[in-house]
Structure formats: C-alpha cells, structure tokens
Amino acid sequence: MLGVQYPDGLDWLERRLDDIESGRAQLWQAGLGKFTSGWAIVTPKGNHDVKLSTMYVAPGARGQGVGRRMIEAISAEWHYRNIFSARVTFDEDDRVTRGFFEAVGFKPIPDSRRQYGARFDRAYLLDLSSPDLLPVATNKRRVPCEFALHRFKRFI
C-alpha cells in the first residue's frame, strides 16, 4: 500500500528507519495490553518544530481513541521539549484522516498542496506555542493505552 500511495514509498520508509536508528527521529508505540495498536515516527525540523512523518493505528484499534491518545502523549512530550509546532501531510482526498487530525487540533496550512504521483497532499499544523493549545481528550471513552518512545534497531 505504501508503494501505491507514495511513489518511492519504500525508499522513504527506509530513510525514516535510518533516521530512527541514528537518533534523528523518534519512534512512538501505542500498546493495548501486550499488542501494538499503533505507532508514529516524529522527525525534528529545526529547534522548535517537528513533522509527524507517519502515524498508524491498527485496524482493530481504530475508533477506540487510540490515535487521539497517541497524539495527546506525543504532544505532551513536544510541549515538555519546547516544540512550538508540529506538521503532518496526508492525501487531500482522505476525509477520515483529515477529520481525525482536525479533531485533535491540526489546522490546514494555506497553499500547502503538493503532488505525489497522481495524487495531492496537504499540510496541516498543530500550534503548541501555548499549554492551552495542547490536544485534550473530548470523548468519555478512554482506552487504557500505554505509550512508549522506543530506540529502534533493525535486525535485517
């Protein structure tokens, strides 16, 4: 699927894994019990900015608040580290993803449309310059997730 949505997607993923392994990016994991329910890769972009390079929630964990809890945990870390903004890009036609990121506080960046093969992505920004702007859970259904920042080492 990665290669279908993004030309050279596997090469992109290889570079992100290199970034994680070398400490230039972070790998976050969300767990439900002993199962991984999601993960995210965060890449610094300057002293006070980051890019949420990718975020994934397992199909069986979607709709349970795992993604929202992951953004809450990661953005709390960003705030602690004086990160003022976070960017994410995704397919402009992906209404589910757009709805999720808008619901957790990301706003569209004007004139950010970029072509990837036959499709277009848009960039969204989360303003973290004030503690009042941190994403907060709005639903009452809280999933008992555990979150961890991991060191990554490839075995192959």
N, C-alpha and C positions, 0 to 999 in steps of 0.2 A: 504494500500500500504506500509506503514512503516513497518508493521509486515512481509510483504512478502520480502522486500528488506533486512531488517536487522532483524536477529533473536533477540528476546527480544527488538525490537524497541520501543514498547510502554513503557517498563520499562525505557529504555534510555530517552525517551521523558519526562517521569515523573521526572527523576533525573534532567534534564535540567530545567524543570519548577520549581523544588525545588531550583535550583541554582539561577534562576532569582528572585524568591520570596525572597530569603535570601540575595540578593545583590552580589552573587558570579559570576553572569553572567549578561549580558545586553540583552534586547530585543529591537530591532530596528524595526520600522514600516515605510513602504513607502505608501503614500496615493496619489491617483488620485482623486481630488475632495473630496467627502465625503466617498469614498470607499477605503478600504485597498487593495493595489495592490501587496504588498509583505511584507515579514518580515525576520528577521535574528536573530540568537542567537549567541552572541560572549562571549567566555569564556577565561578569563586570564589564561596564562600558564607561570607564572614567572613574573618578574618585567617589562620586555620589550617585551614579546611575547604574542600572543593571538591565539586562534583557532576559526575560523568561524565554529561553531558547526553545524549550519544548515542555509540554506538560501532558501527561497521560493518566487517565483513570480507567481501570479495568472495566469492561462492560458490565460485569456482575455487581460492581460497586457504584455504578452511575445512578444518580437520582437519590442518593442516600446522604448527601452532604460531604462526601469525601473531598471533592475538588475545592469546595468552599473552605473546609477546614485546612486543606493544604495551603491555600492562599493565605489564610489567617496566620498559620505557623510561619510560613516563609516571610510574609510581610512584617511580622513581629521581629524577626531576625534582621530584616532590612532596616527597620527603624532603629534597632539597637546598634547597628553598624553605620548609622548616619547616611543611609541611602535615601535620596530625595525623590527618585522617580524610577519606575520600572516600566519597560516597554514589552509588548508582545505583538507578534504579527500572526495573522491567520487568513485563510481563504475568505474573501469578502462575501461569498455566497453561502458560507457555513453559518446559518442562522442560530443553530444550537450553541456553537462555540461563541459567537458574538453575544448571544443572550447571557451566557454564563459570565463572560468577562465584564460585560456591562453591569450585571447584578452584583459583582464583587468590587465595583468601583472604577474599573478602567473606562476611559473616555477616548473616543476616536481622535486621532491626530489629523488635522486638516492637511490635504494634499499629500497623503502618505501612500497612495496607491502605487503598487509595484508589481510588475509582471513576472510570473514564474511559469514558464512554458505557456500553456494555453489559458491559464487562469490568472487571477489577480489577487494579491493580498493587500490588506490594510493594516496599519499600525495603530495600536491603542496604548494609552499611557495611564499609569496609576500614579497619582500625586501623593507622595509620602512626606511632604515637607512639614506636615503638622500631625501630632498624635491623633487629632480629631479625624484625620482622613484615613486612618487605618481601617481596613475592611473588618466588619463585625458581623457575626452570625445573626441572621434575621429570622431563621426558621427555628421552631421549638424542637425539632427532631435532630438531636445531636448524636452523631455516630461516634462510638468510642474508638477513635483512631489514635495511633501512635505515629509520631513523625521523627525522622532522624536524618541528619546530614551525614552522608557517607563518604568515606575515602573509597576510591574505585581502583581496582587492579584487574586488568584483563588477563584471562587465563589462556586465551588462544592467540 
